[in-house]
Amino acid sequence: MGPEQKPRGTTISVTATEFRRRCGDILDRLDRGEVERVAITKRGRIVAVVIPPESKREMIKGIWGFMRGSVIIPDEIDLTDPICDEPFASLGERSKPHGW
């Protein structure tokens, strides 16, 4: 890995020895977006890939709606119907706030 600037979105490959020696510099380049990923090799074989974390916006976007379609509500159930047929006053003592 030379001092030349690489275009954004590139993957660089470094040996494990070079990664140990230049870890701080390599991580700074990832943080600045100069490289997209770093492939770490041992004996010519990729043993690890380092990538920057997703932004908060990307993480939230991935969570939003992740369960969509996983809950099925039968047609005979109306979620807008009241769940209690009796007025709350009929609950007597149980309707009073704690400590009354």
GUVO-685275 format. One record per residue: residue number from 0; residue in one letter; x, y, z of N, C-alpha, C, O in turn. Coordinates in Angstrom, 3 decimals. Example, Ala and Ser with C-alpha at 12.3 -4.5 7.8 and 13.67 -1.06 7.14 Angstrom:
 filo tormar      n_u      n_v      n_w     ca_u     ca_v     ca_w      c_u      c_v      c_w      o_u      o_v      o_w
    0      a   13.190   -5.690    7.800   12.300   -4.500    7.800   13.200   -3.300    7.800   14.236   -3.319    8.465
    1      s   12.850   -2.250    7.080   13.670   -1.060    7.140   12.900    0.030    7.870   13.409    1.138    8.039
REM end
This chain:
 filo tormar      n_u      n_v      n_w     ca_u     ca_v     ca_w      c_u      c_v      c_w      o_u      o_v      o_w
    0      m    0.863   -1.170    0.000    0.000    0.000    0.000    0.896    1.214    0.000    1.594    1.466    0.983
    1      g    0.893    1.969   -1.075    1.747    3.135   -1.194    1.050    4.395   -0.708   -0.124    4.351   -0.342
    2      p    1.762    5.523   -0.702    1.195    6.773   -0.226    0.223    7.408   -1.212   -0.434    8.392   -0.874
    3      e    0.117    6.866   -2.423   -0.786    7.449   -3.421   -2.242    7.364   -2.959   -2.629    6.428   -2.260
    4      q   -3.038    8.349   -3.356   -4.463    8.393   -2.995   -5.234    7.420   -3.874   -5.029    7.368   -5.087
    5      k   -6.103    6.664   -3.267   -6.965    5.744   -4.006   -8.337    6.402   -4.141   -8.748    7.139   -3.244
    6      p   -9.053    6.158   -5.232  -10.397    6.723   -5.356  -11.335    6.112   -4.331  -11.121    4.993   -3.865
    7      r  -12.385    6.862   -3.982  -13.370    6.366   -3.010  -13.982    5.060   -3.500  -14.123    4.835   -4.702
    8      g  -14.349    4.194   -2.535  -15.025    2.954   -2.877  -14.091    1.831   -3.262  -14.527    0.832   -3.834
    9      t  -12.809    1.976   -2.960  -11.875    0.929   -3.349  -11.626   -0.034   -2.200  -11.875    0.274   -1.035
   10      t  -11.128   -1.203   -2.561  -10.696   -2.195   -1.590   -9.189   -2.294   -1.698   -8.640   -2.407   -2.794
   11      i   -8.525   -2.251   -0.555   -7.081   -2.451   -0.574   -6.775   -3.771    0.110   -7.545   -4.249    0.945
   12      s   -5.656   -4.346   -0.251   -5.232   -5.616    0.321   -3.893   -5.396    1.002   -2.971   -4.842    0.402
   13      v   -3.779   -5.828    2.256   -2.524   -5.701    3.000   -2.244   -7.027    3.695   -3.155   -7.794    4.010
   14      t   -0.963   -7.272    3.924   -0.609   -8.478    4.674   -0.888   -8.237    6.152   -1.000   -7.093    6.593
   15      a   -0.999   -9.308    6.903   -1.243   -9.192    8.343   -0.107   -8.419    9.014   -0.347   -7.620    9.920
   16      t    1.119   -8.654    8.575    2.273   -7.943    9.142    2.165   -6.451    8.879    2.393   -5.641    9.777
   17      e    1.819   -6.085    7.648    1.677   -4.672    7.304    0.505   -4.050    8.065    0.591   -2.899    8.494
   18      f   -0.584   -4.795    8.235   -1.724   -4.274    8.981   -1.337   -3.984   10.430   -1.707   -2.946   10.980
   19      r   -0.589   -4.905   11.047   -0.140   -4.674   12.433    0.713   -3.411   12.517    0.570   -2.622   13.451
   20      r    1.590   -3.222   11.550    2.508   -2.090   11.559    1.795   -0.766   11.293    2.148    0.252   11.888
   21      r    0.795   -0.764   10.404    0.159    0.486    9.970   -1.320    0.543   10.327   -2.088    1.244    9.667
   22      c   -1.723   -0.176   11.348   -3.130   -0.290   11.731   -3.799    1.077   11.890   -4.866    1.307   11.321
   23      g   -3.194    1.976   12.648   -3.783    3.300   12.878   -4.029    4.058   11.586   -5.103    4.624   11.385
   24      d   -3.035    4.067   10.712   -3.164    4.767    9.426   -4.265    4.139    8.569   -5.059    4.854    7.957
   25      i   -4.313    2.821    8.524   -5.321    2.119    7.715   -6.722    2.412    8.238   -7.637    2.664    7.454
   26      l   -6.897    2.381    9.562   -8.210    2.675   10.141   -8.617    4.127    9.897   -9.792    4.410    9.664
   27      d   -7.658    5.043    9.948   -7.959    6.449    9.634   -8.437    6.598    8.194   -9.364    7.362    7.926
   28      r   -7.816    5.881    7.271   -8.229    5.947    5.869   -9.653    5.406    5.688  -10.432    5.943    4.900
   29      l   -9.983    4.343    6.421  -11.348    3.815    6.385  -12.326    4.861    6.917  -13.385    5.089    6.331
   30      d  -11.965    5.487    8.019  -12.826    6.488    8.646  -13.070    7.686    7.734  -14.177    8.222    7.690
   31      r  -12.043    8.101    7.011  -12.184    9.239    6.094  -12.893    8.857    4.794  -13.256    9.732    4.008
   32      g  -13.087    7.581    4.569  -13.767    7.140    3.349  -12.845    7.013    2.155  -13.317    6.873    1.028
   33      e  -11.540    7.059    2.374  -10.592    6.917    1.261  -10.619    5.506    0.692  -10.396    5.308   -0.503
   34      v  -10.892    4.533    1.542  -11.048    3.146    1.101  -12.344    2.617    1.687  -12.770    3.034    2.764
   35      e  -12.962    1.702    0.973  -14.238    1.137    1.408  -14.039   -0.088    2.295  -14.788   -0.307    3.246
   36      r  -13.025   -0.879    1.974  -12.747   -2.088    2.748  -11.267   -2.409    2.670  -10.571   -2.008    1.738
   37      v  -10.805   -3.141    3.670   -9.415   -3.568    3.714   -9.408   -5.081    3.847   -9.950   -5.630    4.807
   38      a   -8.797   -5.750    2.887   -8.653   -7.203    2.945   -7.286   -7.510    3.549   -6.264   -7.030    3.057
   39      i   -7.267   -8.303    4.608   -6.018   -8.663    5.281   -5.668  -10.093    4.876   -6.487  -11.006    4.976
   40      t   -4.430  -10.259    4.418   -4.012  -11.578    3.909   -2.899  -12.182    4.750   -2.119  -11.476    5.390
   41      k   -2.850  -13.486    4.730   -1.748  -14.264    5.309   -1.374  -15.310    4.281   -2.214  -16.095    3.840
   42      r   -0.120  -15.315    3.906    0.381  -16.262    2.894   -0.446  -16.210    1.612   -0.689  -17.237    0.978
   43      g   -0.878  -15.002    1.235   -1.605  -14.808   -0.016   -3.089  -15.129    0.032   -3.769  -15.047   -0.991
   44      r   -3.607  -15.496    1.206   -5.019  -15.851    1.341   -5.704  -14.832    2.246   -5.176  -14.486    3.303
   45      i   -6.886  -14.347    1.833   -7.623  -13.378    2.648   -8.120  -14.070    3.915   -8.806  -15.090    3.852
   46      v   -7.758  -13.494    5.075   -8.172  -14.063    6.356   -9.148  -13.144    7.097   -9.814  -13.583    8.035
   47      a   -9.242  -11.875    6.687  -10.167  -10.932    7.336  -10.446   -9.785    6.389   -9.645   -9.467    5.510
   48      v  -11.601   -9.173    6.588  -11.971   -7.974    5.844  -12.444   -6.945    6.871  -13.297   -7.245    7.706
   49      v  -11.896   -5.745    6.807  -12.269   -4.671    7.727  -13.084   -3.658    6.948  -12.663   -3.185    5.892
   50      i  -14.266   -3.324    7.484  -15.132   -2.323    6.849  -15.571   -1.335    7.920  -15.627   -1.692    9.097
   51      p  -15.882   -0.098    7.537  -16.378    0.860    8.529  -17.812    0.513    8.929  -18.525   -0.140    8.166
   52      p  -18.242    0.945   10.121  -19.619    0.656   10.538  -20.612    1.456    9.704  -20.267    2.469    9.096
   53      e  -21.846    0.979    9.691  -22.907    1.706    9.002  -23.178    3.015    9.740  -22.942    3.113   10.944
   54      s  -23.668    4.007    9.026  -24.058    5.250    9.677  -25.336    5.001   10.473  -26.032    4.012   10.242
   55      k  -25.645    5.901   11.414  -26.873    5.747   12.199  -28.088    5.703   11.284  -29.013    4.922   11.511
   56      r  -28.088    6.526   10.269  -29.216    6.566    9.339  -29.402    5.212    8.658  -30.528    4.731    8.529
   57      e  -28.302    4.598    8.223  -28.403    3.281    7.574  -28.872    2.209    8.542  -29.642    1.324    8.170
   58      m  -28.400    2.287    9.809  -28.825    1.304   10.808  -30.322    1.425   11.082  -31.024    0.416   11.144
   59      i  -30.813    2.649   11.245  -32.237    2.859   11.515  -33.067    2.406   10.321  -34.116    1.782   10.482
   60      k  -32.594    2.724    9.132  -33.310    2.314    7.924  -33.419    0.790    7.848  -34.433    0.266    7.388
   61      g  -32.385    0.080    8.295  -32.408   -1.378    8.277  -33.362   -1.973    9.302  -33.893   -3.064    9.096
   62      i  -33.584   -1.259   10.415  -34.470   -1.759   11.466  -35.924   -1.426   11.159  -36.811   -2.231   11.443
   63      w  -36.184   -0.257   10.585  -37.546    0.206   10.336  -38.309   -0.788    9.471  -37.918   -1.067    8.337
   64      g  -39.385   -1.313   10.007  -40.256   -2.207    9.249  -39.730   -3.616    9.076  -40.219   -4.346    8.214
   65      f  -38.735   -4.030    9.881  -38.140   -5.341    9.667  -39.108   -6.492    9.947  -38.885   -7.611    9.484
   66      m  -40.183   -6.231   10.701  -41.162   -7.305   10.974  -42.400   -7.202   10.087  -43.354   -7.961   10.257
   67      r  -42.384   -6.274    9.152  -43.535   -6.096    8.267  -43.884   -7.416    7.588  -43.029   -8.089    7.013
   68      g  -45.152   -7.761    7.673  -45.627   -8.982    7.041  -45.520  -10.219    7.921  -45.954  -11.299    7.521
   69      s  -44.949  -10.078    9.116  -44.774  -11.251    9.971  -45.955  -11.483   10.909  -46.046  -12.546   11.523
   70      v  -46.858  -10.515   11.033  -48.028  -10.658   11.894  -49.267  -10.676   11.010  -49.452   -9.798   10.167
   71      i  -50.105  -11.675   11.207  -51.331  -11.781   10.423  -52.504  -11.615   11.381  -52.630  -12.361   12.353
   72      i  -53.355  -10.643   11.108  -54.534  -10.399   11.937  -55.743  -10.944   11.188  -56.041  -10.496   10.081
   73      p  -56.450  -11.920   11.793  -57.622  -12.496   11.121  -58.674  -11.414   10.830  -58.790  -10.437   11.570
   74      d  -59.423  -11.598    9.765  -60.432  -10.625    9.348  -61.490  -10.376   10.416  -62.019   -9.268   10.515
   75      e  -61.808  -11.401   11.223  -62.871  -11.246   12.223  -62.438  -10.404   13.425  -63.275  -10.073   14.265
   76      i  -61.171  -10.052   13.528  -60.699   -9.220   14.635  -60.599   -7.776   14.165  -59.938   -7.469   13.173
   77      d  -61.283   -6.886   14.913  -61.247   -5.459   14.613  -60.420   -4.771   15.695  -60.857   -4.675   16.841
   78      l  -59.248   -4.302   15.343  -58.359   -3.690   16.318  -58.872   -2.348   16.844  -58.320   -1.809   17.803
   79      t  -59.922   -1.808   16.224  -60.476   -0.536   16.700  -61.611   -0.724   17.685  -62.065    0.251   18.283
   80      d  -62.094   -1.975   17.877  -63.142   -2.247   18.859  -62.595   -2.059   20.269  -61.425   -2.342   20.525
   81      p  -63.442   -1.580   21.189  -62.995   -1.473   22.580  -62.706   -2.855   23.154  -63.330   -3.843   22.769
   82      i  -61.766   -2.908   24.067  -61.420   -4.206   24.650  -62.218   -4.483   25.919  -62.241   -5.616   26.400
   83      c  -62.876   -3.457   26.466  -63.658   -3.615   27.689  -65.086   -3.170   27.388  -65.313   -2.026   26.995
   84      d  -66.056   -4.081   27.575  -67.456   -3.750   27.289  -68.112   -2.946   28.402  -69.128   -2.292   28.168
   85      e  -67.550   -2.983   29.615  -68.150   -2.277   30.750  -67.440   -0.948   30.970  -66.246   -0.823   30.698
   86      p  -68.174    0.036   31.460  -67.507    1.312   31.763  -66.514    1.123   32.906  -66.683    0.225   33.732
   87      f  -65.502    1.943   32.959  -64.477    1.824   33.989  -65.031    2.047   35.396  -64.500    1.492   36.358
   88      a  -66.081    2.842   35.531  -66.656    3.111   36.851  -67.166    1.836   37.497  -67.203    1.747   38.724
   89      s  -67.557    0.855   36.712  -68.100   -0.376   37.268  -67.023   -1.244   37.905  -67.339   -2.259   38.525
   90      l  -65.764   -0.864   37.765  -64.690   -1.641   38.363  -64.573   -1.387   39.861  -63.849   -2.099   40.557
   91      g  -65.284   -0.373   40.361  -65.295   -0.086   41.797  -63.942    0.365   42.298  -63.320    1.265   41.733
   92      e  -63.500   -0.263   43.353  -62.255    0.129   44.006  -61.034   -0.021   43.088  -60.065    0.727   43.216
   93      r  -61.082   -0.965   42.186  -59.931   -1.192   41.312  -59.692   -0.037   40.355  -58.602    0.083   39.796
   94      s  -60.707    0.827   40.153  -60.541    1.926   39.188  -59.851    3.127   39.808  -59.469    4.049   39.087
   95      k  -59.678    3.146   41.148  -59.056    4.270   41.824  -57.519    4.147   41.710  -56.970    3.045   41.723
   96      p  -56.854    5.288   41.599  -55.395    5.240   41.566  -54.824    4.660   42.847  -55.461    4.740   43.897
   97      h  -53.667    4.093   42.782  -52.992    3.475   43.922  -52.799    4.500   45.039  -52.353    5.618   44.779
   98      g  -53.122    4.142   46.248  -52.907    5.016   47.389  -54.144    5.807   47.821  -54.077    6.573   48.782
   99      w  -55.276    5.633   47.123  -56.501    6.389   47.504  -57.222    5.682   48.575  -58.266    6.150   49.029
REM end
